[in-house]
Amino acid sequence: MKKTTKFLIFFLLIFSSLLILTNTTKAAETENATDESSLISAIQNVDDGGTVEIQNNITVTQPIVIQKTLTIDGNGYTISGSTDWTSTSGNQTMFTAQFAAGKLTLKDINLNNGPKYGVQSYDGATVILNNVSITGFRYGGVLANGGNVEIIDLHLGYNGTNANNGIEIDKGSAATNNPALTMNGTLTSDSNENVVRVADNGYLTEFTITNTESTENKVVIAGDKVVLTDENNNVISETTVPETITPNTDAEAIVITLIHGEKTEKIATEKGTTITEVFLKEYITVEDGYEIDGFFTDDKYTDKFDFSKALDTDTTIYAKISKIENDSNNNDNNTEETKPEEDKDDIPKTGEENYLGIAILLVLFSSISIMGLIRKDR
């Protein structure tokens, strides 16, 4: 009996210890933050691979550096940079994932205002942006500083001073890794200027662009430009890649400039492909009474575009739009032929048909009158 009691007590102690350990572990997997102090503490205390849940709009006064795998779930709230920013270090970015151990996922969150960038991936770190809005940062929205940035759902407001600077691809003097950008969803911007920009600081020599099969819009390399397209391959933004920098990409593209009337469309398509008239017509809306009267390589419409040749460089194509002319003379000449057959009846009218019709009407009228009188008599 005593042995049984001891065994039960030992078992209960082990079970209680495991229960306490499990609860402690669970608590460390998720931390909540309601202000700057609790946000910093939550990031420090949460387990590697854990989540910090934002429970309120928060104002921060200093940069926050992350060197673990971490998700910050904003729950739709906003983190804003204070006008009383206290940091004096070189890094003035609001959130930085640093080195290979740093893997930061920002989810359902808005980042507003700051002295430099909203978020950066530095030297081998990874930043994943999922339903994130970034606006009002003095240097730019996102900085791939020798690190990796993956876009799942990102909206950029205006970031920068004299010019917009959405996503900057760069490499600092102390960084040992090359930057990479992966498109895996949707990227939108309030400004079409410099949505994706490659910096020229002397340290960056190459970078990588990747587009997943599921991405809605793409970032591609077309000649000496980095180009952002929408889901229909229309060019949203294009910026020049410095000559000293080599882009690595999964597919090279070319840009077709399609001019029709007063309008210009820019379309990105894979380098080395051929296109068709049907392909180009999808990008042109023709007004009623007009038609597309061919595609040409010059604005005088003298040299027809050769659809059999593969496109290896950026190309300008002119669509000739013509008014549809009605052949009115033809219609006048054919008037007699198109008259209904009854109008061409050559049989002379004798008038007998008219008399018969009047007689029938009189009979019907008389019958109706007699029936009315009979009903009254009843």
C-alpha positions in Angstrom: 0.0 0.0 0.0 2.8 2.4 0.9 4.5 1.6 -2.4 1.3 2.4 -4.3 0.9 5.7 -2.4 4.5 6.7 -3.2 4.1 5.8 -6.8 0.9 7.9 -7.1 2.6 10.9 -5.4 5.6 10.6 -7.7 3.4 10.4 -10.7 1.4 13.5 -9.7 4.6 15.4 -9.2 5.9 14.5 -12.6 2.5 15.3 -14.2 2.3 18.7 -12.4 5.8 19.6 -13.5 5.0 18.8 -17.1 1.8 20.8 -16.9 3.6 23.8 -15.5 6.3 23.5 -18.1 3.8 23.2 -20.9 1.9 26.3 -19.8 5.1 28.2 -19.5 6.1 27.2 -23.0 2.7 28.2 -24.4 2.9 31.6 -22.7 6.3 32.2 -24.3 5.0 31.4 -27.8 2.8 34.5 -27.8 3.2 37.8 -26.2 0.9 40.9 -26.3 1.9 44.5 -26.7 -0.1 47.6 -26.0 2.7 50.3 -26.0 6.3 50.8 -26.8 7.6 49.3 -23.6 5.5 46.2 -23.8 6.4 45.8 -27.5 10.1 45.8 -26.8 9.7 43.4 -23.9 7.4 41.1 -25.9 10.0 40.9 -28.7 12.8 40.1 -26.2 10.8 37.5 -24.3 8.9 35.6 -26.9 10.3 32.3 -28.0 12.1 31.9 -31.3 9.4 31.3 -33.9 6.8 33.0 -31.7 4.3 35.8 -32.3 3.8 39.2 -30.8 0.2 40.3 -30.9 -0.4 44.1 -31.2 -3.4 45.1 -29.1 -3.4 48.9 -29.7 -2.0 51.7 -31.8 1.6 52.2 -30.7 4.1 55.1 -31.0 7.8 54.2 -30.9 10.7 56.5 -30.3 13.6 54.2 -31.3 14.6 51.5 -33.8 13.8 47.9 -33.0 16.2 45.2 -34.0 15.3 41.5 -34.3 17.6 38.6 -34.5 15.2 35.6 -34.2 12.3 34.1 -36.1 9.4 36.2 -35.2 5.9 37.2 -36.4 4.4 40.6 -35.4 0.7 40.4 -35.9 -0.7 44.0 -36.0 -4.3 43.0 -35.9 -5.0 46.0 -38.1 -3.4 48.5 -35.7 -0.8 51.1 -36.6 2.8 51.6 -35.3 3.9 55.2 -35.7 7.3 56.8 -35.3 7.4 59.6 -32.8 8.6 63.1 -33.5 10.8 62.7 -30.4 13.0 59.9 -32.0 15.7 59.3 -29.4 18.2 57.0 -31.2 21.5 58.4 -32.2 22.8 55.2 -33.9 23.3 54.9 -37.7 20.3 52.6 -37.9 17.2 54.7 -37.8 14.8 52.1 -39.4 11.7 51.3 -37.4 12.0 47.5 -37.7 15.2 45.7 -38.7 15.7 41.9 -39.1 19.4 41.4 -38.7 21.8 38.6 -39.9 20.8 35.1 -40.9 19.0 34.4 -37.6 16.7 37.3 -38.2 13.4 36.3 -39.9 10.6 38.9 -39.4 7.1 38.4 -40.6 4.9 41.6 -40.4 1.2 40.8 -40.7 -1.9 42.9 -40.8 -0.1 46.1 -39.7 0.4 49.7 -40.7 3.7 51.5 -40.3 3.6 55.3 -40.4 6.3 57.9 -40.2 10.0 57.6 -39.3 13.4 59.2 -39.9 14.7 56.6 -42.3 13.0 53.3 -43.5 9.9 51.5 -42.3 11.5 48.0 -42.3 14.8 46.5 -43.5 16.4 43.1 -44.0 20.1 43.4 -43.2 22.9 41.1 -44.3 21.3 37.7 -44.7 18.1 38.3 -42.8 14.6 37.8 -44.2 11.5 40.1 -44.0 8.1 38.8 -45.1 5.4 41.4 -45.6 1.8 40.2 -45.5 -1.1 42.7 -45.5 1.2 45.6 -44.6 0.9 49.3 -45.4 4.0 51.6 -45.1 3.9 55.3 -45.6 5.6 58.5 -44.5 9.2 57.4 -44.0 11.8 59.9 -44.9 14.3 57.6 -46.7 12.0 54.9 -48.0 9.4 52.2 -47.2 11.4 49.0 -47.4 15.2 48.4 -47.5 16.7 45.1 -48.7 20.1 45.8 -47.3 22.0 42.7 -48.2 19.0 40.7 -47.0 15.9 39.1 -48.4 12.4 40.7 -48.8 9.3 38.6 -49.7 6.2 40.5 -50.7 2.9 38.7 -50.1 0.6 41.8 -49.7 2.2 45.2 -49.5 0.8 48.7 -50.0 3.2 51.6 -50.2 2.1 55.2 -49.6 4.5 58.0 -50.4 7.9 57.4 -48.8 10.9 59.6 -49.4 11.7 63.3 -49.5 12.3 64.9 -52.9 11.3 61.6 -54.7 9.3 58.6 -53.8 11.3 55.6 -52.7 9.2 52.5 -52.2 11.5 49.4 -52.0 15.2 50.1 -52.1 17.6 47.2 -53.1 21.0 48.0 -51.6 24.1 46.6 -49.8 25.8 48.5 -47.0 29.6 48.7 -46.7 29.6 46.1 -43.8 27.1 43.7 -45.4 28.5 40.4 -46.8 25.4 39.1 -48.5 23.7 40.3 -51.7 20.0 41.4 -51.5 17.1 39.6 -53.0 13.4 40.4 -53.7 10.7 37.8 -54.0 7.2 38.6 -55.4 4.7 36.1 -54.0 1.4 38.1 -54.1 0.5 41.7 -54.5 2.4 45.0 -54.5 0.6 48.3 -54.9 1.8 51.9 -54.5 0.2 55.4 -54.3 3.1 56.7 -56.5 4.4 55.0 -59.7 7.8 56.7 -59.2 10.6 54.4 -57.9 8.3 51.7 -56.5 11.4 49.4 -56.8 14.7 51.1 -57.0 18.3 49.8 -57.2 20.7 51.9 -55.2 24.2 52.9 -56.6 26.5 53.3 -53.6 29.5 51.4 -54.8 29.1 48.3 -52.6 26.2 46.7 -54.4 27.4 44.6 -57.4 24.5 42.1 -57.9 21.0 41.3 -56.7 18.3 38.7 -57.3 14.6 39.0 -58.4 12.3 36.1 -58.1 8.6 35.7 -59.0 6.6 32.8 -57.7 4.0 31.0 -59.8 1.2 32.3 -57.5 2.2 36.0 -57.6 -0.5 38.4 -59.0 1.9 41.1 -60.2 5.6 40.9 -60.9 8.9 42.6 -60.7 11.0 41.8 -63.8 14.2 42.9 -65.3 13.8 44.3 -68.8 17.1 45.4 -70.4 18.6 48.0 -68.0 15.4 48.5 -66.0 13.7 47.0 -63.1 10.0 46.9 -63.9 6.9 46.5 -61.8 3.8 45.1 -63.6 0.2 44.6 -62.7 -1.6 41.2 -63.1 -2.1 41.9 -66.8 1.6 42.7 -67.4 0.9 46.4 -67.8 3.9 48.4 -66.6 3.3 50.3 -63.4 6.8 51.5 -62.7 10.3 51.2 -64.2 13.6 52.5 -62.9 17.1 52.2 -64.4 19.6 49.6 -63.0 23.1 51.2 -62.7 25.6 49.8 -65.3 27.9 48.4 -62.6 25.2 46.2 -61.1 24.2 42.7 -62.4 20.6 41.6 -61.8 19.9 37.9 -61.5 16.4 37.0 -62.5 14.2 33.9 -63.3 13.1 35.4 -66.6 14.3 38.3 -68.7 11.6 40.6 -70.1 11.2 43.3 -72.7 8.8 46.2 -72.7 6.4 46.9 -75.6 5.4 50.5 -76.0 2.0 50.4 -77.8 0.9 53.8 -79.1 -2.7 54.2 -80.4 -4.0 57.7 -81.0 -3.3 59.9 -78.0 -2.8 56.9 -75.7 0.3 54.9 -74.8 0.3 51.5 -73.1 3.5 49.8 -71.8 3.4 46.0 -71.7 6.0 43.6 -70.3 6.5 40.2 -71.9 9.1 37.5 -71.8 12.2 38.1 -73.9 12.5 36.0 -77.0 8.7 35.5 -77.5 6.6 36.3 -80.5 3.3 38.2 -80.2 0.1 38.4 -82.2 -2.4 41.0 -83.3 -4.9 39.4 -80.9 -2.4 39.9 -78.0 -2.0 43.6 -78.8 -5.8 44.2 -79.4 -6.4 43.1 -75.8 -4.8 46.3 -74.6 -6.7 48.7 -76.9 -10.3 49.9 -76.4 -11.7 51.2 -79.7 -14.5 53.7 -79.8 -17.7 53.0 -81.7 -17.4 53.8 -85.4 -13.6 53.1 -85.4 -11.5 50.0 -86.1 -7.9 48.9 -85.8 -6.4 49.2 -89.2 -3.0 47.5 -88.7 0.1 47.7 -86.6 3.3 49.5 -87.7 6.8 50.3 -86.6 6.5 54.1 -87.4 4.1 56.9 -86.6 3.4 57.4 -90.4 2.0 53.9 -90.7 4.3 53.0 -93.6 6.2 49.9 -92.2 4.0 47.1 -91.0 5.1 45.3 -87.8 6.4 41.8 -88.4 4.6 39.4 -86.0 6.8 36.5 -87.1 9.9 37.8 -85.4 10.8 37.1 -81.8 11.3 40.2 -79.6 14.7 40.5 -78.0 14.7 44.2 -77.1 12.3 46.9 -76.0 10.0 47.7 -79.0 7.6 50.5 -79.9 4.5 49.6 -82.0 2.0 52.0 -83.5 -1.6 51.0 -83.9 -3.5 52.7 -86.7 -7.1 53.5 -85.7 -9.4 54.4 -88.7 -12.9 55.6 -88.9 -15.3 53.1 -90.4 -16.7 54.5 -93.7 -20.3 53.7 -94.7 -20.7 53.0 -98.5 -23.8 55.3 -99.0 -23.6 55.1 -102.9 -23.9 51.4 -102.8 -27.0 51.7 -100.6 -28.7 54.2 -103.0 -28.0 52.0 -106.1 -29.5 49.0 -104.4 -32.7 50.7 -103.1 -34.9 49.2 -105.8 -33.5 45.7 -105.2 -34.2 45.8 -101.5 -37.8 47.0 -101.7 -40.3 44.5 -100.3 -42.0 42.3 -102.9 -45.4 43.8 -102.3 -44.3 47.2 -103.4 -43.3 45.8 -106.8 -46.8 44.3 -107.6 -47.5 45.0 -111.3 -51.1 43.8 -111.2 -53.5 46.8 -111.8 -56.0 47.5 -109.0 -59.6 47.2 -110.1 -61.3 48.5 -107.0 -63.3 45.2 -106.4 -61.2 44.3 -103.4 -62.0 47.6 -101.8 -65.8 47.2 -102.3 -65.8 43.7 -100.8 -64.1 44.9 -97.7 -66.6 47.7 -97.2 -69.5 45.3 -97.6 -68.0 42.9 -94.9 -67.6 45.8 -92.5 -71.3 46.9 -93.0 -72.5 43.4 -92.3 -70.5 43.1 -89.1 -71.7 46.5 -87.9 -75.3 45.7 -88.6 -75.0 42.3 -86.8 -73.6 44.0 -83.7 -76.4 46.6 -83.7 -79.2 44.0 -84.1 -77.7 42.0 -81.2 -77.6 45.1 -79.0 -81.3 45.8 -79.7 -82.4 42.2 -78.9 -80.6 42.4 -75.5 -82.4 45.7 -74.7 -85.8 44.1 -75.5 -85.2 41.4 -73.0 
